[in-house]
């Protein structure tokens, strides 16, 4: 009975996620819609390849063309072209070696025993990249497809070439994928998460909350922030690759190319992540040590004020750097004002700190490190 309830819950959760993904794909641009478009393009490429090679020409190994067409509707145009050339080279190598082996030995069984190890080794050639495995696939098509002849092997290579042309053409001509939105969204997510964490810590300090479990939870969120920044870095790499050889990329490059501004944003977000981890770790350690380790209310409120200004500056930085329509001059001016205010609160906190913890050199060292990180972060936020 318990197993049935568990299985029902899993199925309902899966169905709910599918429905939600379909809804998001229908509501507007996003990852779900991009995936749906790519799936439709792959199906179209396979249908076109089969219609020509299988239905019209009635080739003996017609399935090779739609198979190659499907796998070459890749996530980026550049990857489609690069992998297409590598895959064709691998298939040609495997086909030629298998054909020569079968004709020389007069036995497909003997040829398979000798040819497969050879083509598997050839498939490790660096220039074939991840497509090297198709050398063995091409060899197997020859050795398991009936009578081996030069004509039939040449037909298989021609079918693969046609499938590759169809797959690449469909990917290039029909809504070629561009991932600028994904890169921008990843940067926005990282900045938003950092702002929310800092605001949460500031609210807890202002309310006098020293709950070790809550502080530990915020520290775990801060540790995950670094992974969000890494995901943003990966998304920027994908977006740059998606514009190589992409006609849509040429049209959008001037408006929203992930250039130096995105690289600068990664540097800033790296600083934000390091600073946020340091802040949450400090608060967590103080909460775990008990009431005796807690700083006076005055210094706590000053630190909370400083964290709120930091969160506001990070939020304005996101609006300034990641706006879909380009840089927002008004937000940039507000960011400069927020950073000036952040410096002011930092200076005020630094003046209060020695008197607040005069007999605790460890606390002075900890807060001093956080202050140094905060000053570096503030300088990064307004750097062009």
C-alpha positions as CSV (number, residue, x, y, z in Angstrom):
1,X,0.0,0.0,0.0
2,X,2.8,2.4,0.9
3,X,4.6,1.5,-2.4
4,X,1.4,2.3,-4.3
5,X,1.0,5.7,-2.6
6,X,4.7,6.5,-3.3
7,X,4.4,5.5,-7.0
8,X,1.2,7.6,-7.3
9,X,2.9,10.6,-5.8
10,X,5.9,10.2,-8.1
11,X,3.6,9.9,-11.2
12,X,1.6,12.9,-10.2
13,X,4.7,15.0,-9.6
14,X,6.1,14.0,-12.9
15,X,2.8,14.8,-14.7
16,X,2.6,18.1,-12.9
17,X,6.1,19.0,-14.1
18,X,5.3,18.0,-17.6
19,X,2.1,20.1,-17.6
20,X,4.0,23.1,-16.1
21,X,6.7,22.8,-18.8
22,X,4.1,22.7,-21.6
23,X,2.4,25.7,-20.1
24,X,5.6,27.7,-19.9
25,X,6.4,26.7,-23.5
26,X,3.1,28.1,-24.6
27,X,3.2,31.3,-22.5
28,X,6.3,32.8,-24.0
29,X,10.0,32.6,-24.9
30,X,12.0,30.4,-22.6
31,X,14.1,27.2,-22.3
32,X,11.0,25.0,-22.7
33,X,9.9,26.6,-25.9
34,X,13.5,26.4,-27.3
35,X,13.6,22.7,-26.5
36,X,10.2,22.2,-28.2
37,X,11.3,24.0,-31.3
38,X,14.5,22.0,-31.5
39,X,12.6,18.7,-31.1
40,X,10.2,19.8,-33.9
41,X,13.2,20.7,-36.1
42,X,14.8,17.4,-35.6
43,X,11.6,15.6,-36.5
44,X,11.3,17.7,-39.6
45,X,14.9,17.0,-40.7
46,X,14.4,13.3,-40.3
47,X,11.1,13.4,-42.3
48,X,12.7,15.4,-45.1
49,X,15.7,13.0,-45.3
50,X,13.5,9.9,-45.3
51,X,11.1,11.4,-47.9
52,X,14.0,11.9,-50.4
53,X,16.2,8.9,-49.7
54,X,13.7,6.3,-48.5
55,X,10.4,7.2,-50.2
56,X,11.6,8.8,-53.4
57,X,15.0,7.2,-54.1
58,X,14.2,3.9,-52.2
59,X,17.8,3.5,-51.2
60,X,18.7,0.2,-49.6
61,X,20.1,1.7,-46.4
62,X,17.8,4.8,-46.4
63,X,17.6,5.0,-42.6
64,X,21.1,6.3,-42.4
65,X,20.0,9.7,-43.8
66,X,17.2,10.5,-41.3
67,X,19.4,9.1,-38.5
68,X,22.2,11.5,-39.3
69,X,19.8,14.4,-39.8
70,X,18.3,14.0,-36.4
71,X,21.5,13.9,-34.4
72,X,22.9,17.0,-36.3
73,X,20.0,19.3,-35.2
74,X,22.3,20.4,-32.4
75,X,21.9,23.0,-29.7
76,X,24.0,25.6,-31.8
77,X,24.6,26.1,-35.5
78,X,28.4,26.0,-35.0
79,X,28.0,22.6,-33.2
80,X,25.8,21.3,-36.0
81,X,28.4,22.2,-38.6
82,X,31.5,21.1,-36.6
83,X,29.9,17.8,-35.5
84,X,28.5,17.2,-39.0
85,X,32.0,17.3,-40.5
86,X,33.4,15.1,-37.8
87,X,30.6,12.6,-38.0
88,X,30.9,12.3,-41.8
89,X,34.6,11.8,-41.5
90,X,34.2,9.1,-38.9
91,X,31.5,7.3,-40.9
92,X,33.6,7.5,-44.0
93,X,36.6,6.1,-42.2
94,X,34.6,3.2,-40.7
95,X,32.9,2.5,-44.0
96,X,36.1,2.4,-46.1
97,X,38.1,0.3,-43.6
98,X,35.2,-2.2,-43.2
99,X,34.6,-2.4,-47.0
100,X,38.3,-3.0,-47.6
101,X,38.6,-5.6,-44.9
102,X,35.6,-7.5,-46.0
103,X,36.6,-7.6,-49.7
104,X,40.2,-8.6,-48.9
105,X,39.3,-11.3,-46.4
106,X,36.2,-12.6,-48.1
107,X,34.4,-13.0,-44.8
108,X,32.4,-10.5,-42.8
109,X,33.0,-12.5,-39.6
110,X,36.7,-12.4,-40.0
111,X,36.6,-8.7,-41.1
112,X,34.5,-7.8,-38.0
113,X,37.1,-9.4,-35.7
114,X,39.9,-7.4,-37.3
115,X,38.2,-4.2,-38.4
116,X,36.2,-3.2,-35.2
117,X,39.3,-2.9,-33.0
118,X,41.0,-0.8,-35.7
119,X,38.1,1.6,-36.2
120,X,37.5,1.9,-32.5
121,X,41.1,3.0,-32.1
122,X,40.7,5.4,-35.1
123,X,37.6,6.8,-33.4
124,X,39.8,8.1,-30.6
125,X,41.6,10.4,-33.0
126,X,41.4,13.9,-31.4
127,X,40.2,15.6,-34.6
128,X,37.0,13.4,-34.6
129,X,36.1,14.6,-31.2
130,X,33.0,13.2,-29.6
131,X,31.9,11.9,-33.0
132,X,34.7,9.3,-33.3
133,X,32.3,6.5,-32.1
134,X,30.5,6.7,-35.5
135,X,33.5,5.2,-37.2
136,X,32.6,1.9,-35.5
137,X,28.9,2.5,-36.4
138,X,29.8,3.0,-40.0
139,X,31.8,-0.2,-40.0
140,X,29.0,-2.2,-38.5
141,X,26.5,-0.9,-41.1
142,X,28.8,-2.3,-43.8
143,X,29.5,-5.7,-42.1
144,X,26.0,-6.4,-41.0
145,X,24.1,-5.0,-44.0
146,X,24.3,-8.0,-46.4
147,X,26.5,-8.2,-49.5
148,X,29.5,-5.9,-49.3
149,X,30.5,-3.9,-52.3
150,X,32.1,-0.7,-53.2
151,X,28.9,0.6,-54.7
152,X,26.8,-0.1,-51.6
153,X,29.4,1.4,-49.3
154,X,29.5,4.6,-51.5
155,X,25.7,4.8,-51.3
156,X,25.9,4.7,-47.5
157,X,28.4,7.5,-47.4
158,X,26.2,9.5,-49.8
159,X,23.1,8.9,-47.6
160,X,25.0,10.1,-44.6
161,X,26.2,13.2,-46.4
162,X,22.6,14.0,-47.5
163,X,21.3,13.5,-44.0
164,X,24.0,15.8,-42.6
165,X,23.2,18.5,-45.2
166,X,19.5,18.3,-44.3
167,X,20.1,18.4,-40.6
168,X,22.5,21.3,-40.7
169,X,20.3,23.2,-43.2
170,X,17.2,22.8,-41.1
171,X,19.0,24.0,-38.0
172,X,20.5,27.0,-39.8
173,X,17.4,28.1,-41.8
174,X,14.6,27.5,-39.4
175,X,14.8,29.6,-36.2
176,X,18.5,28.9,-35.5
177,X,19.1,28.7,-31.8
178,X,20.4,31.7,-29.9
179,X,20.9,31.6,-26.2
180,X,21.4,35.2,-25.2
181,X,18.2,35.1,-23.1
182,X,19.6,32.1,-21.1
183,X,22.8,33.9,-20.3
184,X,21.1,37.0,-19.2
185,X,18.6,35.0,-17.1
186,X,21.4,33.1,-15.4
187,X,23.2,36.3,-14.5
188,X,19.9,37.8,-13.2
189,X,19.2,34.7,-11.1
190,X,22.6,34.9,-9.5
191,X,22.3,38.6,-8.7
192,X,18.7,38.1,-7.4
193,X,19.7,35.2,-5.1
194,X,22.6,37.2,-3.7
195,X,20.3,40.2,-3.0
196,X,17.7,37.9,-1.3
197,X,20.3,36.3,0.9
198,X,21.8,39.6,2.1
199,X,18.4,41.0,2.7
200,X,17.5,38.0,4.8
201,X,20.6,38.2,6.9
202,X,20.1,41.9,7.4
203,X,16.5,41.4,8.5
204,X,17.6,38.7,11.0
205,X,20.2,40.9,12.5
206,X,17.9,43.9,12.8
207,X,15.3,41.8,14.6
208,X,17.9,40.3,16.9
209,X,17.4,36.8,15.5
210,X,20.4,34.5,16.3
211,X,18.8,31.2,15.3
212,X,21.7,28.8,14.4
213,X,19.5,26.7,12.1
214,X,18.2,29.7,10.1
215,X,21.8,31.1,9.9
216,X,23.1,27.7,8.7
217,X,20.3,27.5,6.1
218,X,21.3,31.0,4.7
219,X,25.0,29.9,4.6
220,X,24.0,26.8,2.6
221,X,22.2,29.1,0.1
222,X,25.3,31.3,-0.1
223,X,27.4,28.3,-0.9
224,X,25.0,27.4,-3.7
225,X,25.3,31.0,-5.0
226,X,28.8,30.1,-6.4
227,X,27.2,27.3,-8.4
228,X,24.7,29.8,-9.9
229,X,27.6,32.0,-11.0
230,X,29.3,29.0,-12.6
231,X,26.0,28.2,-14.4
232,X,25.9,31.8,-15.6
233,X,29.5,31.4,-16.9
234,X,28.5,28.2,-18.8
235,X,25.4,29.9,-20.2
236,X,27.5,32.8,-21.5
237,X,29.8,30.3,-23.3
238,X,26.7,28.6,-24.9
239,X,25.4,32.0,-26.0
240,X,28.6,32.9,-27.7
241,X,28.9,29.6,-29.4
242,X,25.2,29.9,-30.6
243,X,26.0,33.0,-32.6
244,X,28.9,31.5,-34.5
245,X,27.8,31.0,-38.1
246,X,24.2,31.8,-37.0
247,X,22.2,34.3,-39.2
248,X,20.1,35.2,-36.2
249,X,23.3,35.8,-34.2
250,X,24.5,38.3,-36.7
251,X,21.2,40.3,-36.4
252,X,21.3,40.3,-32.6
253,X,25.0,40.7,-32.0
254,X,24.9,44.5,-31.9
255,X,22.0,44.5,-29.5
256,X,22.7,41.9,-26.9
257,X,26.0,40.2,-27.5
258,X,27.5,38.6,-24.4
259,X,30.7,40.6,-24.7
260,X,32.9,42.3,-22.2
261,X,30.0,43.5,-20.1
262,X,29.0,39.9,-19.3
263,X,32.6,39.0,-18.5
264,X,32.7,42.0,-16.1
265,X,29.5,40.9,-14.6
266,X,30.9,37.4,-13.9
267,X,33.9,39.0,-12.1
268,X,31.5,41.1,-10.0
269,X,29.2,38.2,-9.2
270,X,32.2,36.1,-8.2
271,X,33.1,38.9,-5.7
272,X,29.4,39.0,-4.5
273,X,29.4,35.2,-4.0
274,X,32.6,35.3,-2.0
275,X,31.4,38.2,0.1
276,X,28.0,36.6,0.7
277,X,29.6,33.3,1.9
278,X,31.8,35.3,4.3
279,X,28.9,37.2,5.7
280,X,26.6,34.2,6.2
281,X,29.5,32.1,7.7
282,X,30.3,34.9,10.2
283,X,26.7,35.2,11.3
284,X,26.3,31.4,11.5
285,X,29.4,31.0,13.6
286,X,28.4,33.7,16.0
287,X,24.9,32.2,16.4
288,X,26.4,28.8,17.1
289,X,28.7,30.1,19.8
290,X,25.8,31.4,21.9
291,X,24.8,34.6,23.5
292,X,28.2,35.4,24.9
293,X,29.7,35.7,21.4
294,X,27.0,38.1,20.1
295,X,28.1,41.7,19.4
296,X,26.3,44.6,20.9
297,X,23.0,45.8,19.4
298,X,24.6,49.0,18.1
299,X,27.2,47.2,16.0
300,X,24.6,44.6,14.9
301,X,22.2,47.2,13.6
302,X,25.0,49.1,11.8
303,X,26.1,45.8,10.1
304,X,22.5,45.1,9.1
305,X,22.3,48.6,7.6
306,X,25.4,47.9,5.7
307,X,24.0,44.6,4.4
308,X,20.8,46.2,3.2
309,X,22.8,48.8,1.2
310,X,24.9,46.0,-0.3
311,X,21.8,44.1,-1.3
312,X,20.3,47.3,-2.9
313,X,23.5,47.9,-4.8
314,X,23.5,44.3,-6.1
315,X,19.9,44.7,-7.2
316,X,20.6,48.0,-9.0
317,X,23.7,46.4,-10.6
318,X,21.5,43.7,-12.1
319,X,19.1,46.2,-13.5
320,X,21.9,48.2,-14.9
321,X,23.9,45.4,-16.5
322,X,21.4,42.8,-17.5
323,X,18.5,44.9,-18.9
324,X,17.1,43.3,-22.0
325,X,17.0,46.6,-23.9
326,X,20.6,47.6,-23.0
327,X,22.0,49.8,-20.3
328,X,19.6,51.8,-18.2
329,X,21.1,55.2,-17.5
330,X,18.7,56.0,-14.7
331,X,19.5,52.7,-13.0
332,X,23.2,53.4,-13.5
333,X,22.9,56.7,-11.7
334,X,21.0,55.2,-8.9
335,X,23.7,52.5,-8.7
336,X,26.4,55.1,-8.3
337,X,24.4,56.8,-5.5
338,X,23.8,53.4,-3.8
339,X,27.5,52.6,-3.9
340,X,28.4,56.0,-2.4
341,X,25.9,55.3,0.4
342,X,27.4,51.8,0.8
343,X,30.9,53.4,1.3
344,X,29.4,55.8,3.8
345,X,27.8,53.0,5.9
346,X,31.1,51.0,5.6
347,X,33.1,53.9,7.0
348,X,30.6,54.4,9.8
349,X,30.7,50.7,10.7
350,X,34.5,50.8,10.6
351,X,34.5,53.7,13.1
352,X,32.2,51.9,15.5
353,X,33.9,48.5,15.3
354,X,36.9,49.0,17.6
355,X,34.9,50.4,20.4
356,X,32.2,47.7,20.1
357,X,34.6,44.8,20.4
358,X,37.7,46.3,22.2
359,X,38.7,43.0,23.9
360,X,38.1,40.6,21.1
361,X,40.9,40.6,18.5
362,X,39.3,37.6,16.7
363,X,36.1,39.5,16.1
364,X,38.1,42.6,14.9
365,X,39.9,40.3,12.4
366,X,36.7,38.7,11.2
367,X,34.8,42.0,10.7
368,X,37.9,43.6,9.2
369,X,38.1,40.9,6.5
370,X,34.4,41.4,5.7
371,X,34.9,45.1,5.5
372,X,37.9,44.7,3.1
373,X,35.8,42.4,0.9
374,X,32.9,44.8,1.0
375,X,35.1,47.7,-0.2
376,X,36.4,45.6,-3.1
377,X,32.9,44.6,-4.0
378,X,31.7,48.3,-3.9
379,X,34.5,49.3,-6.2
380,X,33.7,46.5,-8.6
381,X,30.0,47.4,-8.8
382,X,30.7,50.8,-10.4
383,X,33.7,49.8,-12.5
384,X,32.9,50.1,-16.3
